[in-house]
Amino acid sequence: MITLDRLVNVLGGYGVRLCGRPEARSAVLRSVAMPDATDRHVTGDLLLAVGASSPAEAVRWAAAAQATAVLVRPPEGGGAEQDAAALGDRHGVAVLLADPAVSWSQLAGVVYGLVLESRETASGRGPTDLFALADSLADVIGGAVTIEDRHSRVLAYSRSQQAGDPARLATILGRRVPERLRERLQRRGVFARLAATDEPVFVAADDEQGLTGRMAVAVRAGRELLGSVWVSCAAPLTGERLRALADGARVVALHLLRSRASADLERQVESDLVGRLLEGGADAATSASRLGLAPRAMRVVAVRAFTPDDRHAALLLAFEQATTGFGWSRPGRSALLGDTLYTLLPGEEAETARQWVRDLQAELPAPVRVAAGIGAPAEVTDLPAGRQEADECLALHEGAGAGGGPGAGLGSVPPAYDESWDEILLLRLRAAARGGRTPARGPVSTLRRHDTLHGTRFVATLRAWLESQGDLAWTAERLDVHPNTVRNRLRKMNELTPLDLDDPRQRLAMTIMLAASGDDDRP
């Protein structure tokens, strides 16, 4: 079963909006109906007002069909939303207005897939129908077919090897178009033409890339590019074969819309449940069970993805990749909260989580880089604390320059909290120091002011002495001076401010103060 609220959330991605009647969002939709001239007693929870000349006519049809909601495509020109809301309130029908650019066949495919097949989501059904479609197209057209998404990742391919070539083999084995070939197609303007037109595009052979020739056509839903269909051929297709390719692209669009709608619904449910676990609550065990997570320790992984020009698109790509595939086959469960992707991974080993991050990075396009932090092992009820730990480790990784940021190369391994708690503590102390929450007076502050005014190295000497646990020889070696120089400095420092180096509490307080101030004066 699916509620109107879920349906509206998914259809919103196709330009559908709900007009008025917010109280109807909780209504459960179990059936879909369309007007039928041969049947005056059509009924259903959701009416697809195909053929309605106006929202007013659509609402009347819906009222007669005892529908909870009606989906209608208003005429071009706008201005229908306010009238539709008033009509819906008057007749007790929720009105959903669709983008006129989206066809009824595409809308119907999504709606039927959600309402009638909501239990058979993309996570549980798999893409076998797309492979069958690729085989059918290959048989009709007479060339090997590949169906790709808008990021050149392979969704399905035909078993036929007619006109197959090395480029196609590399694409199928790598599950995406090789980067060198993609760059070549980009330079030749192939992707720009696919984005701009619905007409099939011929791509000439390229011996250097192992490409014998392709005919490609965009797969589109309204104005949105969903992907493309590619056929291996030595020359441009014509006649029936060209029409078959164009018709096939429209059928592929229906498959992708239904698959994406189901996947979007599955992602939303999963994201809601993961969010509840990370925020804490009395129903944590129930939420974990609904996610299919066994009652065992798990780690929270926090991820941010970015490119030099755009963070938002890269993060959405990472979320899509993290939630792609069969639900039972994915090790983790994910949610996109704010600007961070959170994934719950069963297991206690930090290396398992790091491998998951590496696998995620490998599946993303080359320009995308990720930074990640890993919480310590946590039981279901401790996941909110695991989230905070993952956030702090993520900040540590980003600060080290993961993914090409400042200090790139220093933070290639995502830190785990149980292995990096000391660095996290220092990070917290430094944040407190920057916020003015450390004492403005005291031995360390006095010595630092003296160093600034007179060019002395008293703070560095104090730090080296404390870290050497009072060993003069070791302190002198770290500072590259004679032990007598250390003695003289300590004597002068004591004249400036009482150090009380024999008091363990004083030594601890000075060590914390130095840790909070950073490493600028480290010898």
Disulfide bonds with the S-S distance in Angstrom:
none
